[in-house]
Amino acid sequence: MSYCPNPNCDQRQNPDHLECCQGCGVSLLIGEKYRLLKPLNDLHPLRRTDIYEAQAGDDDIKIIKILKDVQPKLVTMFEREYVALRSIRHPCVPRAEWWEYYTIKLNPIQSPSEIYGFVMERFEGQNLKEWLKTHDPVPPHQALNWLKQLAEILHAVHNERFFHRDIKPSNIIVRPDGTLALIDFGAIRPISETYIAKLATPENTDDITERFDDITLIQSMGYSPLEQVNGKALPQSDFYALGRTIIEILTGIQPYKLPIDKQTGQPIWQDQAPRLHRRFANLLDKMTSIQPGDRHQSTQYLLQDIGKLELWEKTSRSPYFKCSVGFLAVLLAVLGSFAIREIKGEYDQFMAERHFIKGRDEQLNNQLDAAKQNYQQSLRLNPNNEEAYNNLGLVCEVQGNLPCAIENFQKAAQTNPNYWISTFNLAAMYEDQGNNNLAERYYKLVIDNATDIQVVGSASNLSRLKILQGNYEEAKVLVIGALDKAAEDLSRARLLKNLGWAEFKLGDYRQAEGRLQQAIRSDPEMAAAHCLIAQVYQEQGNDTLAQQSWKACLRLDSFLPEVEEWKDGVLDKIFQKP
């Protein structure tokens, strides 16, 4: 049976041999290959999206998500979800491919005349909400394992500069092998973007909230923290929702049904999990703190605390733990100075790594003086850590100490000649300082010798420099040479933007339009691409599309100086004095 993708069709079920719906005439083949097998949600007219199982011939069954309401804001959210699923690389996050976003043509006299859909990976299993209905609360060791799995997934999400905003049992899949997967990224937002969400508080059950999950109501009763209810969700809001979810699987009680401590505002739940050790309870209380600043400030800190808890559980259960210190003393006495030297070497390596990790954490939290001290201490103990030299160079650059930055970037390259990241950072630093000759020299060095991901970044930056210098053909050659090496969508988007920019400058407006449209599909939040395509539309005389693109350009943030010039230029025209 093939389902018709047209939400307004009165006869949506069709025999498999048909290519067009017998009820409305719309094509049953999405992207000329995928057939919708069955819906995975009720096809309610108030839903903005529908989700289907789909298949292309005899290939594996996939998931297709279709946006029925094509209001611009909802289209932006839909495209953002698609971009995120292409960017996040984790085996427990559904994968989408850059070529599988489709426009689905409907009846041209209907409104809308077209809707949108994209294909993503399908996970076997049952969502955790349904799983909990037929299972008892899980024991602490299983809850800790699931917490670690989900925290690692969140680490991959946050590392791509996104946060989920809708973690809850119904958005977690329990797979047949016992591993968990995180789904439904419809509420995802870039971490760098500030926004105020429009919210409406559900009054009755969690089911009502879930009914509107795919609209702009980004909250779920019992799982969303106060800042999210007030329209100011943060990455730390994900930790709150995850903590509430783990409390539910430990107690078997939905969060909004737990009593609340009137003094702290926290739920009273520990008595419902009597086998849980206080250390684990403290970790969950920290994750679900009322104030975001009292929670973990990054997934790295959360994973560190989970690791400490795992280590404590293993050692505390070991019958040999109490004897270990005495045994070590006897071993040293027997083996003598040689053992001491060996152990000292291992200890120095251990402490070097510890200082390095601490410095990296401080760097991420903008504690640059402390980070610098820890990197220097790490390098005193282990002078062969190219990553520590590179990170120290970045700290020095931010602090304005350019000799220190140059020295450490160069030491990183000397320590490991194949560590091209430091050479790329050296080139980028020279570019920021306006020394384009040295920037070009080091970018070319990376392009000629490095691996794909570093080549892409260097080609992107150098092609931009070439365009600013008026060398448009050279810029095109650089981009075309790197385009097939761009595995990540955001990197590909930057290259396509530069290629479209160069073609625009060369007067090839049709080619420029196509390249810039591809860039926007890969990264809808890229201001530069919107600004450039607005200029292309103006040259083509298409004022309507130019106006729409200028609106997107002005709305989005960018650190590129040319984008600010383009924005200033269009604003000067709008507000020019009579």
URURBEL-V941125 format. One record per residue. N is the residue number from 1. SS is DSSP state (H for helix, E for strand, L for the rest). NEAR is the number of other ideal C-beta (glycine too) atoms within 12 Angstrom. Layout:
n = [N	N]
ss = [SS	SS]
near = [NEAR	NEAR]
This chain:
n = [1	2	3	4	5	6	7	8	9	10	11	12	13	14	15	16	17	18	19	20	21	22	23	24	25	26	27	28	29	30	31	32	33	34	35	36	37	38	39	40	41	42	43	44	45	46	47	48	49	50	51	52	53	54	55	56	57	58	59	60	61	62	63	64	65	66	67	68	69	70	71	72	73	74	75	76	77	78	79	80	81	82	83	84	85	86	87	88	89	90	91	92	93	94	95	96	97	98	99	100	101	102	103	104	105	106	107	108	109	110	111	112	113	114	115	116	117	118	119	120	121	122	123	124	125	126	127	128	129	130	131	132	133	134	135	136	137	138	139	140	141	142	143	144	145	146	147	148	149	150	151	152	153	154	155	156	157	158	159	160	161	162	163	164	165	166	167	168	169	170	171	172	173	174	175	176	177	178	179	180	181	182	183	184	185	186	187	188	189	190	191	192	193	194	195	196	197	198	199	200	201	202	203	204	205	206	207	208	209	210	211	212	213	214	215	216	217	218	219	220	221	222	223	224	225	226	227	228	229	230	231	232	233	234	235	236	237	238	239	240	241	242	243	244	245	246	247	248	249	250	251	252	253	254	255	256	257	258	259	260	261	262	263	264	265	266	267	268	269	270	271	272	273	274	275	276	277	278	279	280	281	282	283	284	285	286	287	288	289	290	291	292	293	294	295	296	297	298	299	300	301	302	303	304	305	306	307	308	309	310	311	312	313	314	315	316	317	318	319	320	321	322	323	324	325	326	327	328	329	330	331	332	333	334	335	336	337	338	339	340	341	342	343	344	345	346	347	348	349	350	351	352	353	354	355	356	357	358	359	360	361	362	363	364	365	366	367	368	369	370	371	372	373	374	375	376	377	378	379	380	381	382	383	384	385	386	387	388	389	390	391	392	393	394	395	396	397	398	399	400	401	402	403	404	405	406	407	408	409	410	411	412	413	414	415	416	417	418	419	420	421	422	423	424	425	426	427	428	429	430	431	432	433	434	435	436	437	438	439	440	441	442	443	444	445	446	447	448	449	450	451	452	453	454	455	456	457	458	459	460	461	462	463	464	465	466	467	468	469	470	471	472	473	474	475	476	477	478	479	480	481	482	483	484	485	486	487	488	489	490	491	492	493	494	495	496	497	498	499	500	501	502	503	504	505	506	507	508	509	510	511	512	513	514	515	516	517	518	519	520	521	522	523	524	525	526	527	528	529	530	531	532	533	534	535	536	537	538	539	540	541	542	543	544	545	546	547	548	549	550	551	552	553	554	555	556	557	558	559	560	561	562	563	564	565	566	567	568	569	570	571	572	573	574	575	576	577	578]
ss = [L	E	E	L	L	L	L	L	L	L	L	L	E	E	L	L	L	L	L	E	L	L	L	L	L	L	E	L	L	E	L	L	L	E	E	E	E	E	E	L	L	L	L	L	L	L	L	L	E	E	E	E	E	E	E	E	L	L	L	L	L	E	E	E	E	E	E	L	L	L	L	H	H	H	H	H	H	H	H	H	H	H	H	H	H	H	H	L	L	L	L	L	E	L	L	L	L	L	L	L	E	E	E	E	E	L	L	L	L	L	L	L	L	E	E	E	E	E	E	E	L	L	L	L	L	E	E	H	H	H	H	H	H	L	L	L	L	L	L	H	H	H	H	H	H	H	H	H	H	H	H	H	H	H	H	H	H	H	H	L	L	E	E	L	L	L	L	L	H	H	H	E	E	E	L	L	L	L	L	E	E	E	L	L	L	L	L	L	E	E	L	L	L	L	L	L	L	L	L	L	L	L	L	L	L	H	H	H	H	H	H	L	L	L	L	L	L	L	L	L	L	L	L	L	L	H	H	H	H	L	L	L	L	L	H	H	H	H	H	H	H	H	H	H	H	H	H	H	H	H	H	L	L	L	H	H	H	L	L	E	L	L	L	L	L	L	E	L	L	H	H	H	L	L	L	L	L	H	H	H	H	H	H	H	H	H	H	L	L	L	L	H	H	H	L	L	L	L	H	H	H	H	H	H	H	H	H	H	H	H	H	H	H	H	H	H	H	L	L	L	H	H	H	H	H	H	H	H	H	H	H	H	H	H	H	L	H	H	H	H	H	H	H	H	H	H	H	H	H	H	H	H	H	H	H	H	H	H	H	H	H	H	H	H	L	L	L	H	H	H	H	H	H	H	H	H	H	H	H	H	H	L	L	L	L	H	H	H	H	H	H	H	H	H	H	H	H	H	L	L	L	H	H	H	H	H	H	H	H	H	H	H	H	H	H	L	L	L	L	L	H	H	H	H	H	H	H	H	H	H	H	H	L	L	L	H	H	H	H	H	H	H	H	H	H	H	H	H	H	L	L	H	H	H	H	H	H	H	H	H	H	H	H	H	H	H	H	H	L	L	L	H	H	H	H	H	H	H	H	H	H	H	H	L	L	L	L	L	H	H	H	H	H	H	H	H	H	H	H	H	H	H	H	H	H	L	L	L	H	H	H	H	H	H	H	H	H	H	H	H	H	H	L	L	L	L	H	H	H	H	H	H	H	H	H	H	H	H	H	H	L	L	H	H	H	H	H	H	H	H	H	H	H	H	H	L	L	L	L	L	H	H	H	H	H	H	H	H	H	H	H	H	H	H	L	L	L	L]
near = [19	32	36	38	42	35	36	23	29	12	19	25	22	28	16	16	12	22	19	22	30	20	21	24	21	33	29	36	29	36	26	15	22	34	36	44	25	22	26	28	26	14	25	17	12	19	26	33	39	36	36	36	29	38	26	22	14	8	14	18	24	33	38	42	46	42	38	35	25	27	18	17	21	25	30	30	39	39	37	38	42	40	37	45	38	39	35	36	23	30	19	32	38	35	30	36	23	28	17	30	34	32	24	36	24	28	23	11	10	19	15	25	16	24	36	36	39	43	37	37	30	27	31	17	20	23	27	35	28	16	26	26	16	11	18	13	23	29	20	31	20	23	36	33	24	36	40	32	34	45	40	29	38	47	34	29	37	38	25	34	23	37	41	49	51	43	47	42	39	34	38	40	35	34	23	13	14	17	23	41	36	46	45	37	45	39	43	42	38	31	27	18	26	15	28	15	28	16	27	18	21	23	10	12	15	27	16	18	32	31	25	28	38	33	30	27	30	42	39	43	32	35	45	40	39	23	30	38	28	19	25	23	39	33	40	37	42	47	48	47	44	54	45	42	44	45	42	42	40	37	32	23	23	30	37	26	20	24	18	17	15	9	8	15	17	29	33	22	33	26	16	23	28	15	19	32	23	16	21	35	31	19	39	41	31	29	40	41	28	24	19	26	14	21	32	36	27	29	36	27	30	35	30	24	31	37	21	21	32	24	17	21	25	15	17	17	15	13	9	14	16	12	14	14	13	13	14	16	15	13	17	19	13	13	15	12	12	12	19	18	14	16	19	16	16	16	17	23	20	17	21	28	24	21	31	34	28	29	35	31	26	28	33	23	18	16	21	25	19	21	32	32	21	32	42	28	26	34	33	19	25	27	22	21	34	31	31	40	39	39	40	45	41	36	34	31	31	23	21	14	20	21	15	25	32	29	23	37	38	25	31	35	30	19	24	19	16	17	31	33	30	40	41	38	40	39	38	34	35	29	31	24	18	13	20	23	16	24	31	29	21	37	40	28	25	37	32	19	19	29	20	22	23	32	35	37	36	44	42	45	39	41	42	37	37	31	33	26	19	14	22	28	20	26	34	31	20	36	41	23	25	36	31	15	25	36	21	27	37	33	35	39	38	38	44	42	45	47	44	44	42	36	33	37	30	23	14	23	25	18	23	36	32	20	36	42	30	30	43	40	36	37	38	35	36	43	34	40	43	40	40	43	41	39	33	37	29	28	22	21	11	19	14	14	23	27	20	21	35	31	21	35	38	24	22	32	21	28	13	30	16	25	29	20	18	31	29	18	21	26	16	12	16	14	10	10	6	3]
